[in-house]
């Protein structure tokens, strides 16, 4: 074990929502609100700039909203929408892909099924990297869309009771949102899920407990509804299950219906990262409390603001994030979804998350060392 500083990239990037300070998030939200109010003012801000969208995993909203964001800023887009359209199908590493593409674009958005892939890219690219989702790990731009929705619809982040319902184990949007909201005063979470899909212990111990945030775990959505200011529904994700039978057993655990909303507050904000399967009845769409389609539009404004922010940071040559922690090279990551499982030359590095309990986490995917 050694004490060292580790640079997390060559250029200021967004890999984790906590890469942004509260003040920076407030600034990005302010820019997004101004874009929503006066989009014409921003229509040439990225003239001559190129965004590369490297999507190794299927996506509709995230990819298209990134593309719409760049086009509406006056820029251009290049990239691909599936791994088999890229040299990854021939075995090219994430590091090599990022190095090559950073010569073609001014900023890169990456979605990848392997956790830690965008972080690897950020260490090799010469332009900002935006994590557009890496496995079940992080999805910071969805969190920016979520934050804008909450701020725009509720007017505040402080003193809210937020219900998170569905797949809390694999739901990367949930993990990122908890991390972001835990920095605001008076936030309380009600975590609604089957026992098999409860929030991971590291989120409870290293985010919620560390920030002294109040939370309750329950399996009963109807019982929780009257208390909520925000309800964040998520789908049970078929693609995260190794056992199809387990997915079939859990897939309909929660279905929000119009009748159930009689129990809820009149100003409840109902959110969903989409795609929806059947966890929200289509009858709910007509309810004025349904905000999930507005949420997708707000995501475009936030991605526009983020692109402007990172390109400005690039121009200022702002230093990248530096981690000053204790590291160990004495472990091997056992997470099959970690980027180290496919890119064998990546060093196995673990940082000390809790010295008293001797807890170490993989630098790339944050899985705990066994």
C-alpha positions as CSV (number, residue, x, y, z in Angstrom):
1,X,0.0,0.0,0.0
2,X,1.3,3.4,-0.9
3,X,0.2,7.0,-0.5
4,X,0.1,8.7,-3.9
5,X,-1.6,11.1,-6.2
6,X,-3.3,9.7,-9.2
7,X,-4.3,11.9,-12.2
8,X,-7.7,10.7,-13.5
9,X,-7.2,12.0,-17.0
10,X,-5.4,14.3,-19.4
11,X,-8.3,16.8,-19.7
12,X,-11.1,17.9,-17.5
13,X,-13.9,15.4,-18.1
14,X,-17.1,14.1,-16.6
15,X,-16.9,10.5,-15.5
16,X,-18.8,10.7,-12.2
17,X,-21.4,13.3,-11.1
18,X,-19.1,14.0,-8.1
19,X,-16.5,15.3,-10.5
20,X,-18.7,18.5,-10.5
21,X,-18.9,20.7,-7.4
22,X,-22.3,21.9,-6.2
23,X,-21.3,25.3,-7.5
24,X,-20.5,23.9,-10.9
25,X,-23.8,22.0,-11.1
26,X,-25.7,25.2,-10.1
27,X,-23.8,27.1,-12.9
28,X,-24.6,24.4,-15.5
29,X,-28.3,24.4,-14.4
30,X,-28.3,28.2,-14.8
31,X,-26.9,27.9,-18.3
32,X,-29.4,25.2,-19.2
33,X,-32.3,27.3,-18.0
34,X,-31.0,30.2,-20.1
35,X,-30.8,27.9,-23.2
36,X,-34.4,26.8,-22.6
37,X,-35.5,30.4,-22.4
38,X,-33.5,31.7,-25.4
39,X,-32.1,28.9,-27.6
40,X,-31.3,31.2,-30.5
41,X,-28.6,32.9,-28.3
42,X,-26.7,29.6,-28.3
43,X,-27.2,28.5,-31.9
44,X,-23.6,29.3,-33.0
45,X,-21.7,28.6,-29.7
46,X,-20.1,25.4,-31.1
47,X,-19.7,26.4,-34.7
48,X,-16.7,24.5,-36.1
49,X,-16.6,22.0,-33.2
50,X,-17.2,18.3,-33.4
51,X,-18.7,15.9,-30.9
52,X,-17.9,12.2,-31.2
53,X,-20.6,9.8,-29.9
54,X,-19.0,6.4,-29.2
55,X,-21.9,4.2,-28.2
56,X,-20.8,0.6,-27.6
57,X,-24.3,-0.2,-26.1
58,X,-27.8,0.5,-27.4
59,X,-29.3,3.9,-26.6
60,X,-32.1,6.1,-27.9
61,X,-32.6,9.1,-25.6
62,X,-29.0,9.6,-24.5
63,X,-27.4,9.3,-27.9
64,X,-30.0,11.4,-29.7
65,X,-30.1,14.1,-27.0
66,X,-26.3,14.4,-27.3
67,X,-26.5,14.7,-31.0
68,X,-29.4,17.2,-30.9
69,X,-27.5,19.2,-28.2
70,X,-24.4,19.6,-30.4
71,X,-26.4,20.4,-33.6
72,X,-28.5,23.0,-31.7
73,X,-25.2,24.6,-30.5
74,X,-24.1,24.9,-34.2
75,X,-21.6,22.0,-34.1
76,X,-21.2,18.7,-35.9
77,X,-21.4,15.1,-34.8
78,X,-19.6,11.9,-35.8
79,X,-19.5,8.5,-34.3
80,X,-21.3,5.1,-34.1
81,X,-24.2,3.5,-32.3
82,X,-23.1,0.0,-31.7
83,X,-19.8,-1.8,-30.9
84,X,-19.8,-3.9,-34.1
85,X,-19.7,-0.7,-36.2
86,X,-16.3,0.1,-34.6
87,X,-12.8,-1.4,-34.4
88,X,-13.8,-2.7,-31.0
89,X,-15.2,-5.7,-32.9
90,X,-11.7,-6.4,-34.1
91,X,-10.3,-6.2,-30.5
92,X,-9.1,-2.6,-30.3
93,X,-8.7,-1.4,-26.8
94,X,-10.6,1.5,-25.2
95,X,-7.3,3.4,-24.7
96,X,-6.4,3.1,-28.4
97,X,-10.0,4.1,-29.6
98,X,-9.9,7.2,-27.3
99,X,-6.5,8.2,-28.5
100,X,-7.4,7.9,-32.2
101,X,-10.8,9.6,-31.9
102,X,-9.5,12.5,-29.9
103,X,-7.6,13.5,-33.1
104,X,-10.9,13.8,-34.9
105,X,-13.2,15.5,-32.4
106,X,-13.2,18.3,-29.8
107,X,-15.2,16.4,-27.2
108,X,-16.3,12.7,-26.9
109,X,-19.3,11.1,-25.3
110,X,-19.0,7.4,-24.5
111,X,-21.5,4.7,-23.5
112,X,-20.0,1.3,-22.8
113,X,-21.2,-1.9,-21.1
114,X,-18.0,-2.3,-19.2
115,X,-17.7,-0.3,-16.0
116,X,-14.7,2.1,-16.0
117,X,-14.4,2.3,-19.8
118,X,-14.9,6.1,-19.9
119,X,-12.4,6.6,-17.2
120,X,-9.8,4.6,-19.2
121,X,-10.7,6.8,-22.2
122,X,-10.2,10.0,-20.3
123,X,-6.6,8.9,-19.4
124,X,-5.7,8.6,-23.1
125,X,-7.8,11.2,-25.0
126,X,-6.6,14.7,-25.5
127,X,-10.1,16.1,-25.4
128,X,-12.8,16.0,-22.7
129,X,-14.6,12.7,-22.2
130,X,-18.3,12.5,-21.1
131,X,-19.5,9.3,-19.5
132,X,-22.8,8.6,-21.2
133,X,-23.3,5.4,-19.1
134,X,-20.9,2.6,-18.2
135,X,-22.5,-0.7,-17.3
136,X,-24.4,-0.5,-14.0
137,X,-21.9,2.0,-12.6
138,X,-22.4,5.7,-13.5
139,X,-24.6,7.8,-15.7
140,X,-23.8,11.4,-14.8
141,X,-25.5,13.2,-17.7
142,X,-28.8,11.5,-16.8
143,X,-28.2,12.8,-13.3
144,X,-27.8,16.3,-14.7
145,X,-31.1,15.9,-16.5
146,X,-32.7,14.6,-13.2
147,X,-31.3,17.5,-11.2
148,X,-32.6,20.1,-13.7
149,X,-36.0,18.4,-13.6
150,X,-36.2,18.5,-9.8
151,X,-35.0,22.1,-9.6
152,X,-37.3,23.3,-12.4
153,X,-40.4,21.4,-11.1
154,X,-39.9,21.7,-7.3
155,X,-37.8,24.9,-7.2
156,X,-35.2,23.5,-4.8
157,X,-33.0,20.6,-3.8
158,X,-33.1,21.1,-0.1
159,X,-35.7,19.5,2.3
160,X,-37.2,17.0,-0.2
161,X,-38.3,13.5,0.4
162,X,-37.3,11.5,-2.6
163,X,-38.6,8.0,-3.4
164,X,-36.5,5.7,-5.6
165,X,-38.4,2.7,-6.8
166,X,-37.6,-0.5,-8.7
167,X,-34.1,-1.7,-9.6
168,X,-31.9,0.0,-7.0
169,X,-29.1,-2.6,-7.2
170,X,-28.1,-2.2,-10.9
171,X,-29.7,1.2,-11.5
172,X,-26.8,3.5,-12.4
173,X,-29.1,6.5,-12.6
174,X,-30.2,5.9,-9.0
175,X,-26.7,5.6,-7.7
176,X,-25.6,8.8,-9.3
177,X,-28.7,10.7,-8.2
178,X,-28.2,9.6,-4.6
179,X,-24.6,10.8,-4.7
180,X,-25.7,14.2,-6.1
181,X,-28.6,14.9,-3.8
182,X,-26.8,13.8,-0.7
183,X,-24.8,17.0,-0.8
184,X,-28.0,19.1,-0.1
185,X,-29.5,19.8,3.3
186,X,-32.6,18.1,4.5
187,X,-32.9,15.5,1.7
188,X,-34.5,12.2,2.8
189,X,-34.6,9.0,0.7
190,X,-37.2,6.3,0.7
191,X,-35.7,3.3,-1.1
192,X,-38.4,1.1,-2.5
193,X,-37.4,-2.3,-4.0
194,X,-37.6,-6.0,-3.7
195,X,-35.0,-7.4,-1.3
196,X,-33.0,-8.9,-4.2
197,X,-32.7,-5.4,-5.8
198,X,-31.9,-3.3,-2.8
199,X,-29.4,-0.4,-3.0
200,X,-25.7,-1.7,-2.8
201,X,-24.2,-1.6,0.6
202,X,-21.4,0.8,-0.5
203,X,-24.0,3.4,-1.5
204,X,-25.5,3.1,2.0
205,X,-22.3,3.1,3.9
206,X,-20.0,5.3,1.8
207,X,-22.5,7.9,0.5
208,X,-25.6,8.0,2.7
209,X,-24.1,7.3,6.0
210,X,-21.0,9.3,5.4
211,X,-23.2,12.4,4.5
212,X,-25.5,11.6,7.5
213,X,-28.5,11.4,5.1
214,X,-31.7,9.9,6.4
215,X,-33.1,6.9,4.5
216,X,-35.7,4.2,4.8
217,X,-35.8,0.8,2.9
218,X,-39.2,-0.6,2.1
219,X,-40.9,-3.0,-0.3
220,X,-44.2,-1.1,-0.2
221,X,-44.7,1.7,-2.8
222,X,-48.3,2.6,-1.8
223,X,-47.3,3.0,1.8
224,X,-44.5,5.4,0.8
225,X,-46.4,7.5,-1.7
226,X,-48.1,10.0,0.7
227,X,-44.7,11.2,2.0
228,X,-43.0,11.8,-1.3
229,X,-42.1,15.1,-3.0
230,X,-40.3,13.3,-5.8
231,X,-40.9,9.7,-7.1
232,X,-38.2,8.3,-9.3
233,X,-39.4,5.1,-11.0
234,X,-37.0,2.7,-12.7
235,X,-37.5,-0.4,-14.8
236,X,-36.2,-3.8,-13.8
237,X,-33.3,-4.2,-16.3
238,X,-33.4,-7.5,-18.2
239,X,-29.9,-6.9,-19.5
240,X,-28.3,-6.8,-16.0
241,X,-29.6,-10.3,-15.0
242,X,-27.6,-13.4,-15.7
243,X,-30.6,-15.6,-14.8
244,X,-33.6,-15.0,-17.0
245,X,-35.9,-16.7,-14.5
246,X,-34.9,-14.3,-11.8
247,X,-35.8,-11.4,-14.1
248,X,-39.2,-12.9,-15.0
249,X,-39.9,-13.3,-11.2
250,X,-39.1,-9.7,-10.4
251,X,-40.0,-7.7,-13.6
252,X,-43.5,-6.6,-12.5
253,X,-42.6,-5.8,-8.8
254,X,-43.9,-2.3,-9.1
255,X,-46.5,-0.7,-11.5
256,X,-47.5,2.8,-10.8
257,X,-51.2,3.3,-11.7
258,X,-53.4,6.4,-11.9
259,X,-55.5,5.2,-9.0
260,X,-52.4,4.9,-6.8
261,X,-51.8,8.6,-7.3
262,X,-54.8,9.4,-5.2
263,X,-52.5,8.7,-2.2
264,X,-49.9,11.1,-3.4
265,X,-49.3,14.8,-2.9
266,X,-50.8,17.2,-5.4
267,X,-47.4,18.6,-6.4
268,X,-45.6,15.2,-6.6
269,X,-42.9,15.1,-9.3
270,X,-42.9,11.7,-11.1
271,X,-39.7,10.9,-12.9
272,X,-38.3,8.0,-14.9
273,X,-35.0,7.8,-16.8
274,X,-36.7,5.8,-19.5
275,X,-37.2,3.5,-21.4
276,X,-40.4,2.6,-19.7
277,X,-41.6,-1.0,-19.9
278,X,-44.8,-1.3,-17.8
279,X,-43.7,0.1,-14.4
280,X,-45.7,3.3,-15.1
281,X,-49.2,2.8,-16.5
282,X,-49.8,4.9,-19.7
283,X,-52.8,6.4,-17.9
284,X,-50.4,8.2,-15.6
285,X,-49.1,10.2,-18.6
286,X,-52.1,12.5,-18.5
287,X,-51.5,13.4,-14.9
288,X,-49.9,16.9,-14.5
289,X,-47.5,15.3,-12.0
290,X,-45.9,13.2,-14.7
291,X,-42.6,14.8,-15.5
292,X,-40.7,12.0,-17.3
293,X,-41.2,13.2,-20.9
294,X,-40.2,16.8,-19.8
295,X,-37.2,15.2,-18.1
296,X,-35.9,14.0,-21.5
297,X,-36.2,17.5,-23.0
298,X,-34.5,19.0,-20.0
299,X,-31.7,16.5,-20.5
300,X,-30.9,18.0,-23.9
301,X,-30.6,21.5,-22.4
302,X,-28.3,20.1,-19.7
303,X,-26.1,18.3,-22.2
304,X,-25.9,21.5,-24.2
305,X,-24.8,23.4,-21.1
306,X,-22.3,20.6,-20.1
307,X,-20.7,20.6,-23.6
308,X,-20.2,24.4,-23.3
309,X,-18.8,24.0,-19.8
310,X,-16.2,21.3,-20.7
311,X,-15.1,23.0,-23.9
312,X,-14.6,26.2,-21.9
313,X,-12.6,24.2,-19.3
314,X,-10.5,22.8,-22.1
315,X,-9.8,26.2,-23.5
316,X,-8.7,27.4,-20.0
317,X,-6.6,24.3,-19.7
318,X,-8.1,23.5,-16.3
319,X,-6.3,20.7,-14.5
320,X,-7.8,17.3,-14.5
321,X,-9.2,15.7,-11.3
322,X,-6.4,14.4,-9.0
323,X,-7.1,11.7,-6.3
324,X,-4.8,11.9,-3.3
325,X,-5.4,8.6,-1.6
326,X,-3.9,5.4,-0.5
327,X,-3.6,2.8,-3.3
328,X,-2.9,-0.9,-3.3
329,X,-1.8,-3.2,-6.1
330,X,-2.4,-6.3,-4.0
331,X,-5.9,-7.2,-5.3
332,X,-7.5,-8.4,-8.4
333,X,-11.0,-7.1,-9.5
334,X,-13.5,-9.9,-9.5
335,X,-16.3,-7.9,-11.1
336,X,-17.0,-9.5,-14.5
337,X,-18.3,-6.2,-15.8
338,X,-15.1,-4.2,-15.0
339,X,-13.2,-2.9,-18.0
340,X,-10.1,-4.9,-16.6
341,X,-11.9,-8.1,-17.4
342,X,-11.5,-7.4,-21.2
343,X,-8.5,-5.1,-21.3
344,X,-5.9,-7.3,-19.6
345,X,-3.0,-4.8,-19.7
346,X,-4.9,-2.3,-17.5
347,X,-3.2,-2.2,-14.0
348,X,-5.2,-3.6,-11.1
349,X,-5.3,-0.5,-8.8
350,X,-7.4,-0.3,-5.7
351,X,-8.0,2.8,-3.6
352,X,-8.6,2.9,0.2
353,X,-12.3,3.7,0.7
354,X,-12.3,3.1,4.4
355,X,-9.0,2.7,6.2
356,X,-10.5,1.7,9.6
357,X,-12.4,-1.2,8.0
358,X,-9.6,-1.9,5.4
359,X,-12.0,-1.5,2.5
360,X,-10.5,-1.1,-0.9
361,X,-12.3,-0.4,-4.2
362,X,-11.3,-0.9,-7.8
363,X,-10.2,2.5,-9.3
364,X,-12.1,1.6,-12.6
365,X,-15.4,0.1,-11.5
366,X,-15.5,0.8,-7.7
367,X,-16.2,-2.8,-6.9
368,X,-15.0,-3.8,-3.4
369,X,-11.9,-6.0,-3.1
370,X,-12.8,-9.4,-1.7
